[in-house]
Amino acid sequence: VDKNIKLRFKFADYEDTWLQANEDLLDRVILNLLTNAIKYSPVGSTVDITLDDNEDGVCLMVQDQGEGIDQEQMQTIFKPFSRIRRHEVAKIKGIGLGLRFVKAAMERFGGEVSVLSELGDGSCFILTFPHSAVVDD
């Protein structure tokens, strides 16, 4: 299905940021978040991918304009086989392992994954890598 979703990259200030991480694993983590953002976004919307360096570490944020996640579901989305009930009803395909994989991979990198979301206002998944993972060029 062609959803005509625009990807908007916002990390020109951090263009030369390098991380000490398994490249294949990191690719899969980012691809997983982008795939989810596109899958759960409405037709013609925008997904923002932002890189930021702050006191917590280097953060990669994937923000969609989807329907968001309610507080009850937020407690379980990183657990294995967890799927949001309304997506099962809507026939959005998935087995509920993607975000569990992202969480496990981020722990391996010494970082973490978190989410900010409100129903009706999209979701922002945040990958935070510790400053110790940044490679000085």
C-alpha positions in Angstrom: 0.0 0.0 0.0 1.4 3.4 -1.0 0.8 5.6 1.9 2.7 8.7 0.6 4.5 9.3 3.9 7.2 11.9 4.0 10.4 11.2 5.9 11.9 14.3 7.3 15.5 14.1 8.6 16.6 16.7 11.2 20.2 16.1 12.1 22.4 18.3 10.0 24.1 19.6 13.2 25.2 16.1 14.0 26.1 14.8 10.6 29.5 13.4 11.6 28.4 11.6 14.8 29.9 8.1 15.0 28.8 5.4 17.5 30.7 2.3 18.7 28.0 -0.2 17.9 27.3 -3.3 15.8 26.3 -1.8 12.4 24.0 -4.6 11.3 22.2 -4.6 14.7 21.9 -0.8 14.7 20.5 -0.9 11.1 17.8 -3.4 12.2 16.9 -1.3 15.3 16.4 1.9 13.2 14.7 0.1 10.4 12.3 -1.5 12.9 11.3 1.9 14.3 10.9 3.5 10.9 8.8 0.6 9.6 6.6 0.8 12.7 6.2 4.6 12.3 5.2 4.2 8.6 2.9 1.2 9.3 1.0 3.1 12.0 0.9 6.5 10.3 -2.0 7.8 8.3 -1.8 8.4 4.6 0.0 11.6 3.6 1.5 12.2 7.0 5.2 12.9 8.0 7.6 10.9 10.1 10.4 13.0 11.6 13.8 11.5 12.4 15.8 13.7 14.7 19.3 13.4 16.2 20.2 15.3 19.3 23.1 15.3 21.7 22.1 16.2 25.3 23.0 15.5 28.9 21.4 12.0 28.6 23.5 11.0 25.6 23.0 10.9 21.8 19.3 10.5 21.1 17.7 9.4 17.9 14.0 10.2 17.8 11.4 8.8 15.5 8.2 10.8 15.7 5.0 9.7 13.8 1.6 11.3 13.4 -0.3 8.1 14.1 -3.0 7.6 16.6 -0.7 7.3 19.6 -0.6 4.8 22.4 -2.7 4.8 25.6 -1.1 4.7 29.0 -2.2 1.1 29.7 -0.6 -0.2 26.5 2.6 1.9 27.2 3.3 -0.4 30.1 3.5 -3.5 27.8 4.8 -2.5 24.4 8.3 -3.6 25.0 7.3 -7.0 26.2 7.4 -10.0 23.9 4.3 -10.7 21.8 2.7 -7.5 22.9 0.5 -5.8 20.3 -1.9 -3.0 20.7 -5.4 -4.5 20.7 -6.9 -2.0 18.3 -4.2 -2.9 15.7 -5.1 -6.5 15.9 -8.7 -5.6 15.1 -7.5 -3.3 12.3 -5.5 -6.2 10.7 -2.2 -4.4 10.9 0.3 -7.2 10.5 2.9 -8.0 13.2 3.7 -10.5 15.9 4.7 -8.2 18.6 8.5 -8.9 18.8 9.9 -5.8 17.1 9.9 -3.4 20.0 11.2 -6.2 22.3 14.1 -6.7 19.9 14.8 -2.9 19.9 14.8 -2.9 23.7 17.2 -5.9 23.9 19.5 -4.4 21.2 19.7 -1.0 23.0 20.6 -2.7 26.3 23.4 -4.5 24.4 24.6 -1.0 23.2 24.5 0.2 26.8 21.6 2.5 25.9 17.9 2.5 26.2 14.7 2.9 24.3 11.7 5.0 25.5 8.5 6.3 24.1 6.4 9.5 24.5 2.9 9.2 23.2 -0.7 10.3 23.8 -3.8 9.0 22.1 -4.6 11.1 19.0 -1.2 12.8 19.0 1.3 10.2 17.5 4.3 8.5 19.1 7.9 9.4 19.5 10.3 6.5 20.1 13.7 7.6 21.5 16.9 5.7 21.2 19.4 7.0 23.8 23.1 6.0 23.4 25.5 6.9 26.2 28.2 9.4 25.5 30.7 6.7 26.1 29.5 5.1 22.8 30.4 8.2 20.8 33.6 7.8 18.8 35.7 11.0 18.4 36.7 11.5 14.8 
